């Protein structure tokens, strides 16, 4: 079942968006690290082996696995991200490519990690199947992805201001969980809430990690200075700040 309601994703535009974000990515990527740490808590990957970080981004988790003694390949669609990862000596090898055309040989990988990358794929089922084929007989897989219901604050604010929310549409958590479990994974859903000192900081957190790419293309008339000044009047907040909420589906090898 597709992981996104958009059947075709412009991978060239997506790669460019993440390449533009590469240099500042780690500054804004606390959310990715939080999700990755939650996923990592379910991984018992202590024996050194061959790791592929599928959708490695800036190589934050590639570096972690390498420091643990694994032989790590950072795999990503974005050449800019891979260049940044290489500058940080994040991995042993760097491979550019599309998750949906996974190039690794069958039974060649001991551990396959994909944190918050599968939401940029059109076919969740097919991509995870490719991952599984690349694993050795005792190989292990760990994935996380966005689900429908993510970024409700943006949806709410833009609706209150009479506009169409500039967010992508993801598959439901129920369909993602069902697909993951049909593929033999242990899967679960959990929300992750981030807080920011201002609405603009929340929006910059999306742009700063390249996640402002819209599958349907950029919208016109998102708002001028007056529009952005009004965001604070409508944006949900609590005692910790202005919220951005994500719905995450996790899956690991049983």
TIGUTOR-291598 format. One record per residue (C-alpha): residue in three letters; residue number from 1; x, z, y. Coordinates in nm, 4 decimals, m for minus. Example, Ala and Ser with C-alpha at 12.3 -4.5 7.8 and 13.67 -1.06 7.14 Angstrom:
<site ala 1 <1.2300 0.7800 m0.4500>>
<site ser 2 <1.3670 0.7140 m0.1060>>
end
This chain:
<site unk 1 <0.0000 0.0000 0.0000>>
<site unk 2 <0.1428 m0.0842 0.3416>>
<site unk 3 <0.2919 0.1988 0.5418>>
<site unk 4 <0.1776 0.0377 0.8627>>
<site unk 5 <m0.1407 m0.1397 0.9567>>
<site unk 6 <0.0624 m0.4157 1.1225>>
<site unk 7 <0.1449 m0.6646 0.8481>>
<site unk 8 <0.4465 m0.8199 1.0214>>
<site unk 9 <0.6998 m0.6189 1.2196>>
<site unk 10 <0.9424 m0.7925 1.4548>>
<site unk 11 <1.2625 m0.6634 1.2974>>
<site unk 12 <1.4844 m0.8382 1.5518>>
<site unk 13 <1.3096 m0.6631 1.8410>>
<site unk 14 <1.3173 m0.3364 1.6483>>
<site unk 15 <1.6916 m0.3641 1.5858>>
<site unk 16 <1.7503 m0.4369 1.9540>>
<site unk 17 <1.5456 m0.1328 2.0585>>
<site unk 18 <1.7534 0.0966 1.8403>>
<site unk 19 <2.0810 m0.0663 1.9422>>
<site unk 20 <1.9943 0.0028 2.3071>>
<site unk 21 <1.9326 0.3662 2.2173>>
<site unk 22 <2.2469 0.4149 2.0072>>
<site unk 23 <2.4731 0.5836 2.2614>>
<site unk 24 <2.2216 0.8486 2.3662>>
<site unk 25 <2.0444 0.8779 2.0300>>
<site unk 26 <2.1946 1.2097 1.9193>>
<site unk 27 <2.1103 1.3686 2.2540>>
<site unk 28 <1.7408 1.3005 2.1948>>
<site unk 29 <1.7237 1.3226 1.8144>>
<site unk 30 <1.6366 1.6909 1.7631>>
<site unk 31 <1.3084 1.5842 1.6045>>
<site unk 32 <1.4854 1.3656 1.3473>>
<site unk 33 <1.7217 1.6485 1.2616>>
<site unk 34 <1.4340 1.8935 1.2260>>
<site unk 35 <1.2524 1.6640 0.9844>>
<site unk 36 <1.5748 1.5925 0.7965>>
<site unk 37 <1.6488 1.9608 0.7575>>
<site unk 38 <1.3014 2.0166 0.6125>>
<site unk 39 <1.3619 1.7328 0.3680>>
<site unk 40 <1.7106 1.8591 0.2849>>
<site unk 41 <1.5674 2.1943 0.1803>>
<site unk 42 <1.4148 2.0156 m0.1204>>
<site unk 43 <1.7357 1.8371 m0.2245>>
<site unk 44 <1.9803 1.9830 m0.4738>>
<site unk 45 <2.2551 1.7267 m0.4243>>
<site unk 46 <2.5651 1.9412 m0.4779>>
<site unk 47 <2.7483 1.7269 m0.7351>>
<site unk 48 <2.9518 1.4649 m0.5440>>
<site unk 49 <2.8297 1.1107 m0.5899>>
<site unk 50 <2.7452 0.7800 m0.4238>>
<site unk 51 <2.5037 0.8306 m0.1332>>
<site unk 52 <2.3215 0.5636 0.0650>>
<site unk 53 <2.1727 0.6788 0.3943>>
<site unk 54 <1.8966 0.4190 0.4276>>
<site unk 55 <1.8069 0.3919 0.7941>>
<site unk 56 <2.1143 0.5914 0.8916>>
<site unk 57 <2.0728 0.5582 1.2665>>
<site unk 58 <2.3651 0.7219 1.4424>>
<site unk 59 <2.4903 0.8644 1.1133>>
<site unk 60 <2.4047 1.2295 1.1675>>
<site unk 61 <2.3109 1.2921 0.8029>>
<site unk 62 <2.5709 1.0455 0.6772>>
<site unk 63 <2.8312 1.2760 0.8282>>
<site unk 64 <2.6738 1.5763 0.6584>>
<site unk 65 <2.6821 1.4107 0.3158>>
<site unk 66 <3.0386 1.2908 0.3650>>
<site unk 67 <3.1485 1.6417 0.4582>>
<site unk 68 <2.9910 1.7594 0.1313>>
<site unk 69 <3.2282 1.5331 m0.0628>>
<site unk 70 <2.9973 1.2374 m0.1312>>
<site unk 71 <3.0970 0.8721 m0.0932>>
<site unk 72 <2.8557 0.7578 0.1764>>
<site unk 73 <2.7260 0.4186 0.2844>>
<site unk 74 <2.5387 0.4097 0.6144>>
<site unk 75 <2.2730 0.1364 0.5952>>
<site unk 76 <2.0750 0.0349 0.9027>>
<site unk 77 <1.8973 m0.2574 1.0663>>
<site unk 78 <2.0683 m0.1942 1.3996>>
<site unk 79 <2.4253 m0.3111 1.4525>>
<site unk 80 <2.4474 m0.0850 1.7576>>
<site unk 81 <2.3576 0.2204 1.5525>>
<site unk 82 <2.6124 0.1303 1.2850>>
<site unk 83 <2.8833 0.0785 1.5475>>
<site unk 84 <2.8074 0.4215 1.6901>>
<site unk 85 <2.8116 0.5764 1.3414>>
<site unk 86 <3.1468 0.4104 1.2699>>
<site unk 87 <3.2930 0.5468 1.5936>>
<site unk 88 <3.1970 0.8941 1.4700>>
<site unk 89 <3.3511 0.8275 1.1250>>
<site unk 90 <3.0122 0.9122 0.9780>>
<site unk 91 <3.0425 0.7243 0.6492>>
<site unk 92 <3.2825 0.5520 0.4130>>
<site unk 93 <3.1048 0.2168 0.4377>>
<site unk 94 <2.8645 0.0545 0.6839>>
<site unk 95 <2.6099 m0.2094 0.5828>>
<site unk 96 <2.3621 m0.3817 0.8118>>
<site unk 97 <2.0328 m0.4899 0.6604>>
<site unk 98 <1.6583 m0.4515 0.6232>>
<site unk 99 <1.5120 m0.1736 0.4104>>
<site unk 100 <1.2531 m0.4204 0.2836>>
<site unk 101 <1.5290 m0.6466 0.1487>>
<site unk 102 <1.7395 m0.3667 0.0031>>
<site unk 103 <2.0706 m0.5284 m0.1030>>
<site unk 104 <2.2169 m0.2662 m0.3363>>
<site unk 105 <2.2619 m0.3364 m0.7061>>
<site unk 106 <2.0345 m0.1732 m0.9656>>
<site unk 107 <2.1546 0.1647 m1.0920>>
<site unk 108 <2.4367 0.1827 m0.8366>>
<site unk 109 <2.3354 0.4842 m0.6258>>
<site unk 110 <2.3356 0.8536 m0.7182>>
<site unk 111 <2.1513 0.9809 m0.4114>>
<site unk 112 <1.9349 0.7809 m0.1738>>
<site unk 113 <1.8337 0.9411 0.1561>>
<site unk 114 <1.5883 0.7852 0.4011>>
<site unk 115 <1.4804 1.0094 0.6866>>
<site unk 116 <1.2189 0.8679 0.9268>>
<site unk 117 <1.2917 0.5014 0.8611>>
<site unk 118 <1.0143 0.3865 0.6286>>
<site unk 119 <0.7588 0.3836 0.9110>>
<site unk 120 <0.9341 0.0704 1.0372>>
<site unk 121 <0.8550 m0.1108 0.7109>>
<site unk 122 <0.5431 m0.3150 0.6382>>
<site unk 123 <0.5225 m0.2227 0.2684>>
<site unk 124 <0.5911 0.1389 0.1767>>
<site unk 125 <0.5256 0.0884 m0.1953>>
<site unk 126 <0.7567 m0.2113 m0.2319>>
<site unk 127 <1.0390 m0.0521 m0.0326>>
<site unk 128 <1.0350 0.2745 m0.2275>>
<site unk 129 <1.0298 0.0761 m0.5520>>
<site unk 130 <1.3431 m0.1064 m0.4376>>
<site unk 131 <1.5047 0.2285 m0.3618>>
<site unk 132 <1.4198 0.3556 m0.7088>>
<site unk 133 <1.5619 0.0469 m0.8816>>
<site unk 134 <1.8945 0.1068 m0.7089>>
<site unk 135 <1.9264 0.4613 m0.8494>>
<site unk 136 <2.1321 0.5544 m1.1526>>
<site unk 137 <1.9481 0.6998 m1.4519>>
<site unk 138 <1.9880 1.0484 m1.3056>>
<site unk 139 <1.9729 0.9382 m0.9433>>
<site unk 140 <1.7675 1.1207 m0.6822>>
<site unk 141 <1.5623 0.9975 m0.3880>>
<site unk 142 <1.4476 1.1768 m0.0724>>
<site unk 143 <1.2329 1.0124 0.1947>>
<site unk 144 <1.0297 1.1045 0.5004>>
<site unk 145 <0.8032 0.8887 0.7138>>
<site unk 146 <0.5439 0.9089 0.9908>>
<site unk 147 <0.1732 0.9120 0.9115>>
<site unk 148 <m0.1443 0.8490 1.1059>>
<site unk 149 <m0.2284 1.1288 1.3449>>
<site unk 150 <0.1199 1.1343 1.4956>>
<site unk 151 <0.1491 1.1595 1.8744>>
<site unk 152 <m0.2121 1.2620 1.9385>>
<site unk 153 <m0.1093 1.3954 2.2782>>
<site unk 154 <m0.0231 1.0454 2.3999>>
<site unk 155 <m0.3501 0.9139 2.2592>>
<site unk 156 <m0.5394 1.1920 2.4386>>
<site unk 157 <m0.3641 1.1554 2.7734>>
<site unk 158 <m0.3979 0.7788 2.7937>>
<site unk 159 <m0.7650 0.7944 2.6921>>
<site unk 160 <m0.8362 1.0561 2.9594>>
<site unk 161 <m0.6811 0.8211 3.2123>>
<site unk 162 <m0.8833 0.5234 3.0898>>
<site unk 163 <m0.6015 0.3383 2.9211>>
<site unk 164 <m0.5025 0.2236 2.5733>>
<site unk 165 <m0.2367 0.4505 2.4234>>
<site unk 166 <0.1025 0.2785 2.3734>>
<site unk 167 <0.1618 0.4005 2.0180>>
<site unk 168 <0.1921 0.2345 1.6803>>
<site unk 169 <m0.0653 0.2698 1.4053>>
<site unk 170 <0.0574 0.4240 1.0804>>
<site unk 171 <m0.1068 0.4516 0.7417>>
<site unk 172 <m0.2957 0.7684 0.6580>>
<site unk 173 <m0.1122 1.0576 0.5020>>
<site unk 174 <m0.3561 1.0380 0.2117>>
<site unk 175 <m0.2580 0.6796 0.1284>>
<site unk 176 <0.1138 0.7503 0.1670>>
<site unk 177 <0.0902 1.0610 m0.0520>>
<site unk 178 <m0.1065 0.8715 m0.3149>>
<site unk 179 <0.1476 0.5885 m0.3187>>
<site unk 180 <0.4448 0.8243 m0.3364>>
<site unk 181 <0.2905 1.0209 m0.6221>>
<site unk 182 <0.2049 0.6978 m0.8096>>
<site unk 183 <0.5764 0.6173 m0.7937>>
<site unk 184 <0.6647 0.9495 m0.9536>>
<site unk 185 <0.7676 1.1400 m0.6419>>
<site unk 186 <0.6751 1.4914 m0.5454>>
<site unk 187 <0.5111 1.4375 m0.2077>>
<site unk 188 <0.3674 1.6557 0.0659>>
<site unk 189 <0.2564 1.6413 0.4284>>
<site unk 190 <0.3531 1.8686 0.7158>>
<site unk 191 <0.3150 1.8559 1.0944>>
<site unk 192 <0.6180 1.8905 1.3195>>
<site unk 193 <0.5548 1.9977 1.6790>>
<site unk 194 <0.8141 1.9378 1.9519>>
<site unk 195 <0.8030 2.0941 2.2984>>
<site unk 196 <0.9351 1.9579 2.6271>>
<site unk 197 <0.9655 2.0894 2.9840>>
<site unk 198 <0.7676 1.7937 3.1219>>
<site unk 199 <0.5648 1.4928 3.0034>>
<site unk 200 <0.8415 1.2612 3.1180>>
<site unk 201 <1.0884 1.4503 2.8998>>
<site unk 202 <0.8506 1.3955 2.6079>>
<site unk 203 <0.8325 1.0229 2.6803>>
<site unk 204 <1.2084 1.0013 2.7284>>
<site unk 205 <1.2534 1.1594 2.3866>>
<site unk 206 <1.0770 0.8565 2.2361>>
<site unk 207 <1.2671 0.6013 2.4435>>
<site unk 208 <1.5964 0.7806 2.3844>>
<site unk 209 <1.5749 0.7353 2.0076>>
<site unk 210 <1.4498 0.3773 2.0223>>
<site unk 211 <1.1048 0.4792 1.8993>>
<site unk 212 <0.9268 0.3345 2.2009>>
<site unk 213 <0.9259 m0.0040 2.0258>>
<site unk 214 <0.5664 m0.1230 1.9853>>
<site unk 215 <0.4799 m0.3479 1.6923>>
<site unk 216 <0.2174 m0.5263 1.9001>>
<site unk 217 <0.4584 m0.5841 2.1861>>
<site unk 218 <0.4863 m0.4217 2.5250>>
<site unk 219 <0.1653 m0.3542 2.7115>>
<site unk 220 <0.1241 m0.4430 3.0723>>
<site unk 221 <0.0068 m0.1953 3.3280>>
<site unk 222 <0.1152 0.1218 3.1521>>
<site unk 223 <0.1126 0.2892 3.4890>>
<site unk 224 <0.3064 0.3238 3.8085>>
<site unk 225 <0.4461 0.6251 3.9871>>
<site unk 226 <0.1031 0.7739 4.0565>>
<site unk 227 <0.0052 0.7424 3.6906>>
<site unk 228 <0.3131 0.9291 3.5722>>
<site unk 229 <0.2654 1.1995 3.8356>>
<site unk 230 <m0.0780 1.2651 3.6862>>
<site unk 231 <0.0477 1.3072 3.3294>>
<site unk 232 <0.1048 1.6813 3.3649>>
<site unk 233 <m0.2596 1.7350 3.4573>>
<site unk 234 <m0.3762 1.5897 3.1263>>
<site unk 235 <m0.0944 1.6488 2.8770>>
<site unk 236 <m0.1613 1.9229 2.6160>>
<site unk 237 <0.0710 2.2182 2.6513>>
<site unk 238 <0.1141 2.5754 2.5354>>
<site unk 239 <0.3444 2.8642 2.6199>>
<site unk 240 <0.6416 2.6671 2.4824>>
<site unk 241 <0.5894 2.3546 2.6917>>
<site unk 242 <0.4346 2.0093 2.6689>>
<site unk 243 <0.3694 1.9105 2.3080>>
<site unk 244 <0.4386 1.6085 2.0931>>
<site unk 245 <0.3019 1.6412 1.7402>>
<site unk 246 <0.4082 1.4311 1.4441>>
<site unk 247 <0.2497 1.4102 1.1000>>
<site unk 248 <0.5197 1.3706 0.8374>>
<site unk 249 <0.4952 1.2702 0.4723>>
<site unk 250 <0.7868 1.3758 0.2545>>
<site unk 251 <0.8753 1.2587 m0.0953>>
<site unk 252 <1.1512 1.3561 m0.3398>>
<site unk 253 <1.2403 1.2722 m0.6983>>
<site unk 254 <1.0720 1.5097 m0.9410>>
end
